[in-house]
Amino acid sequence: MVYESCKGYGSETWIPLNKKTAGNDHQTVHDEGKQNVLLRVLRGDMFKKTKRSFSTFSVPVRRWTTVLDALIYAKEHSDSSIAIRFSCRMASCGSCGMIINGIPRLACYTKISELGYDTVTCEPLPNFPVIRDLVTDFQQFFNHHRHMEPYIENQYPVPREEALSEFKQTPRDIDNYLQFSYCIKCGLCYSACPTVATDTKFPGPQALSQAYRYSADNRDDAEKKRLDIVDNRHGIWRCHFAGSCSAVCPKGVDPALGIQLLRSHLMSISKTPKTLADLRKIDDDKD
C-alpha cells in the first residue's frame, strides 16, 4: 500500500494515496509516498505523415499530480519529442485540452488520483486537425468564433482616452450573460459535438453560445446582425441538442443552454427582453 506524507505544525501523518487500496489510515509507511501509473500517449506527425501509435511511459505520481504534470514528467525524463500545448496550468487559458481516458478534459485540471485508473490514456481532441501528437489546429475553431463578431457593438462613438464613462447595468442585466462570459475557448465542447463531426461549416457550441453572450449583453445593439449570421442551414438549426458540449465544459458555461436561448430570440419567444443600457459620463457627474 502506498502512503503519502503530510507534514505540518511539528507533526507528520501518512494518508493513503489511493482510497481504493486504503486499509488502516493510521499505518505508517516510510517511503517516498509515490506510486507509478502507465501513461499512454497517442503519437503522430501530420507533416511527416507518420502512422499514429501509442507510446507508453511509467510515471510516478502523488495525490495532487495532474495529467499535465505526468506529461511534462514524461517529456523531461523519457522522451523530449512529446508534443503538448499548455500555458497557465490553472484552467484559465484552455490550452491543454485533450481526450483523457475517453473524455474531453483539461490536462492541468484533471488529477490522476481522481480518475481511479492505473492507466491514463491521452489522445488529441477530435473534430480538430492534428498537428503533432496532442497538439491540434484551432484555426477553424477560431474562425467560427470570429465570425460571430464577439465584441460589443453600439451607436456610441469611441470615447476619448481621457474621458471616463460607463454603461448603466443592473445585477440582473449582468446575470443574463455572465455565465457565458466564462468561456476560455478550450475547444472541449467543440470536440464533443456530434454535429461538428459531420458538418465543418457548423459554427459549433462555443461560437453559438458566444453569439448569445453578446446578444444578451444590453450594452450591445447588434443582436439582429448576429441572428442573421446564425440563421442558415449550417447555423443554429443544425444543433440537435445532444448536450455533450455542456457535459464536458470545465467552466460551467453550458453552451447548450446558450444555443437554446439564442433560438428563442431568433423565434421571438424569448422571456428575457433586452433594454439597451445608457452610457453615463463619469466626468459629467462630478461637475
C-alpha positions as CSV (number, residue, x, y, z in Angstrom):
1,M,0.0,0.0,0.0
2,V,1.3,3.4,-0.9
3,Y,1.0,6.3,1.5
4,E,1.8,10.0,1.3
5,S,3.5,12.2,3.9
6,C,1.7,15.3,5.1
7,K,3.8,17.5,7.4
8,G,2.7,20.5,9.4
9,Y,2.8,22.1,12.9
10,G,5.5,19.8,14.1
11,S,3.7,16.5,13.3
12,E,3.9,14.1,10.5
13,T,1.0,11.9,9.4
14,W,0.7,9.4,6.5
15,I,-2.5,9.2,4.5
16,P,-3.4,6.7,1.7
17,L,-2.7,7.9,-1.9
18,N,-5.4,5.7,-3.4
19,K,-8.7,5.4,-1.4
20,K,-9.4,2.1,-3.2
21,T,-6.4,0.4,-1.7
22,A,-6.5,2.2,1.7
23,G,-6.6,0.0,4.7
24,N,-5.6,1.3,8.2
25,D,-5.4,5.1,7.9
26,H,-3.0,5.3,10.8
27,Q,-0.5,2.9,9.4
28,T,3.0,4.5,8.8
29,V,4.9,3.6,5.7
30,H,8.4,5.0,5.3
31,D,8.8,5.6,1.5
32,E,8.6,8.5,-0.8
33,G,4.8,8.5,-1.0
34,K,4.7,7.8,-4.7
35,Q,3.1,5.2,-7.0
36,N,3.6,4.7,-10.7
37,V,0.9,4.9,-13.4
38,L,1.1,3.9,-17.0
39,L,0.8,6.9,-19.3
40,R,-0.2,6.2,-22.9
41,V,0.2,9.0,-25.4
42,L,-1.2,8.8,-29.0
43,R,1.7,10.0,-31.2
44,G,1.7,11.1,-34.8
45,D,3.1,13.8,-37.1
46,M,0.8,15.5,-39.7
47,F,3.8,16.8,-41.7
48,K,5.8,13.6,-41.8
49,K,2.6,11.6,-42.3
50,T,3.7,9.0,-39.7
51,K,1.4,6.3,-38.7
52,R,-0.3,7.1,-35.4
53,S,0.6,4.8,-32.5
54,F,0.7,4.8,-28.7
55,S,3.9,5.5,-26.7
56,T,3.8,4.2,-23.1
57,F,5.6,5.7,-20.1
58,S,5.8,4.8,-16.5
59,V,5.3,8.0,-14.4
60,P,5.5,8.4,-10.6
61,V,2.5,10.3,-9.2
62,R,1.3,11.7,-6.0
63,R,-2.2,12.5,-4.9
64,W,-2.1,16.0,-6.4
65,T,-0.4,15.1,-9.7
66,T,-2.3,16.2,-12.7
67,V,-2.3,14.6,-16.1
68,L,-0.3,17.7,-17.4
69,D,2.3,17.1,-14.7
70,A,2.6,13.5,-15.8
71,L,3.0,14.5,-19.5
72,I,5.7,17.1,-18.6
73,Y,7.5,14.4,-16.5
74,A,7.5,12.0,-19.4
75,K,8.7,14.8,-21.7
76,E,11.5,15.7,-19.4
77,H,12.6,12.3,-18.3
78,S,11.7,9.8,-21.1
79,D,11.0,11.4,-24.4
80,S,11.6,15.1,-25.1
81,S,9.8,14.9,-28.5
82,I,6.3,14.6,-27.0
83,A,4.3,17.5,-28.4
84,I,1.9,19.1,-25.9
85,R,0.4,22.6,-25.6
86,F,0.0,24.3,-22.3
87,S,0.4,27.7,-20.6
88,C,-1.3,28.8,-17.4
89,R,-1.5,25.4,-15.6
90,M,-4.6,26.7,-13.7
91,A,-7.6,26.0,-16.1
92,S,-7.7,29.6,-17.3
93,C,-6.0,29.6,-20.8
94,G,-7.7,26.5,-22.2
95,S,-4.5,25.4,-24.0
96,C,-4.2,21.8,-22.7
97,G,-7.4,20.3,-23.8
98,M,-7.2,16.6,-24.8
99,I,-9.0,13.3,-24.6
100,I,-8.2,11.7,-21.3
101,N,-9.4,8.2,-20.8
102,G,-12.1,8.8,-23.5
103,I,-13.4,12.1,-22.2
104,P,-12.5,15.6,-23.3
105,R,-10.8,17.3,-20.3
106,L,-8.2,19.9,-19.4
107,A,-4.9,18.1,-18.5
108,C,-4.0,20.7,-15.9
109,Y,-7.4,20.4,-14.2
110,T,-7.5,16.6,-14.1
111,K,-5.9,14.8,-11.2
112,I,-4.7,11.3,-11.9
113,S,-5.8,10.2,-8.4
114,E,-9.4,11.2,-9.2
115,L,-9.5,9.2,-12.4
116,G,-9.4,6.0,-10.5
117,Y,-7.3,4.1,-13.0
118,D,-3.7,2.9,-13.1
119,T,-3.5,3.6,-16.8
120,V,-4.0,7.1,-18.2
121,T,-4.6,7.4,-22.0
122,C,-4.1,10.8,-23.7
123,E,-5.3,11.5,-27.2
124,P,-5.7,14.7,-29.3
125,L,-9.1,16.3,-29.4
126,P,-11.4,15.0,-32.2
127,N,-13.0,17.4,-34.7
128,F,-9.7,19.2,-34.9
129,P,-6.9,18.6,-37.4
130,V,-3.9,17.0,-35.6
131,I,-0.6,18.9,-36.0
132,R,1.6,16.5,-33.9
133,D,0.9,14.2,-31.0
134,L,-1.5,16.0,-28.7
135,V,-1.3,19.4,-30.4
136,T,-4.3,20.2,-32.7
137,D,-5.0,23.1,-35.1
138,F,-7.6,25.6,-33.8
139,Q,-7.7,27.8,-36.9
140,Q,-11.2,26.7,-38.0
141,F,-12.4,26.9,-34.4
142,F,-11.3,30.5,-34.0
143,N,-12.6,31.4,-37.5
144,H,-16.1,30.3,-36.4
145,H,-15.7,32.3,-33.2
146,R,-14.5,35.4,-35.1
147,H,-17.5,35.1,-37.5
148,M,-19.9,35.7,-34.6
149,E,-18.4,39.2,-34.1
150,P,-17.6,38.5,-30.4
151,Y,-17.4,42.1,-29.2
152,I,-19.7,44.9,-28.1
153,E,-21.3,47.0,-30.9
154,N,-23.4,50.0,-30.3
155,Q,-24.1,53.5,-31.6
156,Y,-21.9,55.3,-29.2
157,P,-18.6,56.8,-30.5
158,V,-15.3,55.5,-29.1
159,P,-14.7,57.7,-26.1
160,R,-11.5,59.8,-25.8
161,E,-8.8,58.2,-23.7
162,E,-9.0,60.9,-21.1
163,A,-12.8,60.7,-20.9
164,L,-14.3,58.4,-18.3
165,S,-17.6,56.7,-19.0
166,E,-19.5,53.5,-18.2
167,F,-22.8,51.8,-19.1
168,K,-25.5,51.6,-16.5
169,Q,-26.2,47.9,-15.8
170,T,-28.2,46.3,-13.0
171,P,-27.1,43.0,-11.5
172,R,-30.0,41.3,-13.4
173,D,-28.7,42.7,-16.7
174,I,-25.3,41.2,-16.0
175,D,-26.8,37.8,-14.9
176,N,-28.3,37.5,-18.4
177,Y,-24.9,36.9,-20.0
178,L,-22.3,36.4,-17.1
179,Q,-22.3,32.6,-17.2
180,F,-21.5,32.6,-20.9
181,S,-18.6,35.1,-20.4
182,Y,-16.6,32.4,-18.5
183,C,-15.7,30.6,-21.8
184,I,-11.9,30.1,-22.1
185,K,-12.0,28.8,-25.7
186,C,-10.5,25.4,-24.8
187,G,-12.4,23.6,-27.5
188,L,-13.7,20.8,-25.4
189,C,-17.3,21.5,-26.3
190,Y,-16.3,21.6,-30.0
191,S,-14.6,18.3,-29.8
192,A,-17.6,16.6,-28.1
193,C,-20.2,17.9,-30.5
194,P,-21.6,15.2,-32.9
195,T,-22.8,17.9,-35.3
196,V,-19.4,19.4,-35.7
197,A,-18.1,15.9,-36.6
198,T,-20.4,15.7,-39.6
199,D,-20.6,19.4,-40.7
200,T,-17.5,21.5,-40.7
201,K,-19.5,24.6,-41.6
202,F,-21.4,24.3,-38.4
203,P,-20.1,27.1,-36.0
204,G,-20.1,24.7,-33.0
205,P,-21.4,25.2,-29.5
206,Q,-18.6,27.6,-28.4
207,A,-19.3,30.1,-31.2
208,L,-23.1,29.9,-30.9
209,S,-23.1,30.3,-27.2
210,Q,-20.8,33.4,-27.5
211,A,-23.2,34.8,-30.1
212,Y,-25.8,34.6,-27.4
213,R,-23.4,36.1,-24.8
214,Y,-23.0,39.3,-26.8
215,S,-26.6,39.4,-28.0
216,A,-27.8,39.2,-24.4
217,D,-25.5,41.9,-23.2
218,N,-27.5,45.1,-23.0
219,R,-24.5,47.2,-23.9
220,D,-24.7,45.7,-27.4
221,D,-27.3,46.6,-30.1
222,A,-26.1,44.3,-32.9
223,E,-28.4,41.4,-32.0
224,K,-30.2,41.3,-35.3
225,K,-26.9,41.1,-37.2
226,R,-25.7,38.1,-35.2
227,L,-29.1,36.4,-35.6
228,D,-28.8,36.8,-39.3
229,I,-25.3,35.2,-39.2
230,V,-26.5,32.0,-37.5
231,D,-29.9,31.7,-39.2
232,N,-28.9,29.4,-42.1
233,R,-28.8,25.7,-42.9
234,H,-25.4,25.2,-41.4
235,G,-26.1,27.5,-38.4
236,I,-28.1,27.2,-35.3
237,W,-30.7,24.9,-36.7
238,R,-28.1,22.1,-37.2
239,C,-27.8,21.7,-33.4
240,H,-29.6,18.6,-32.3
241,F,-29.3,19.4,-28.6
242,A,-27.2,16.4,-27.7
243,G,-25.9,18.3,-24.6
244,S,-22.5,16.7,-24.8
245,C,-20.9,20.2,-25.1
246,S,-22.3,21.3,-21.7
247,A,-21.3,17.9,-20.1
248,V,-17.6,18.4,-20.8
249,C,-17.3,22.2,-20.2
250,P,-14.8,22.8,-17.4
251,K,-16.1,26.3,-16.6
252,G,-19.8,25.6,-16.3
253,V,-20.7,27.7,-19.3
254,D,-23.4,25.4,-20.5
255,P,-23.2,26.1,-24.3
256,A,-26.3,24.0,-25.0
257,L,-28.4,26.4,-22.8
258,G,-26.9,29.4,-24.7
259,I,-27.9,27.9,-28.0
260,Q,-31.5,27.3,-26.9
261,L,-31.7,30.8,-25.5
262,L,-30.4,32.1,-28.8
263,R,-33.0,30.1,-30.7
264,S,-35.8,31.7,-28.5
265,H,-34.5,35.1,-29.5
266,L,-34.5,34.1,-33.2
267,M,-38.1,32.9,-32.9
268,S,-39.1,36.0,-30.9
269,I,-40.3,33.9,-28.0
270,S,-37.6,35.0,-25.5
271,K,-38.8,35.7,-22.0
272,T,-35.7,37.9,-21.3
273,P,-36.3,41.1,-23.3
274,K,-33.4,43.5,-23.5
275,T,-33.4,47.2,-22.9
276,L,-30.2,48.9,-24.1
277,A,-28.0,50.3,-21.4
278,D,-27.5,54.1,-21.1
279,L,-24.0,55.5,-21.3
280,R,-23.1,57.5,-18.2
281,K,-20.2,60.0,-18.4
282,I,-18.4,60.0,-15.1
283,D,-16.8,63.4,-15.6
284,D,-20.3,64.9,-16.1
285,D,-21.5,63.5,-12.8
286,K,-18.5,65.1,-11.0
287,D,-19.5,68.5,-12.4
